[in-house]
Amino acid sequence: MELGLSNVDIVLLILTLFAAGLTIGGGRTNVLQSVVHLPLFAIYVMLTFSP
């Protein structure tokens, strides 16, 4: 199965799913766990607009 993603996009997808699983899987979250998602989003936006 191919998603049509580059290697960088696949790594970013795996990191995002891993971080979301750790954050949601514990039942309770705190600010520190939620802040992990901000750099992932920033990297996504940076890679989206970079040539």
Helices and strands as residue ranges (DSSP letters): H 7-25, H 31-35, H 37-49
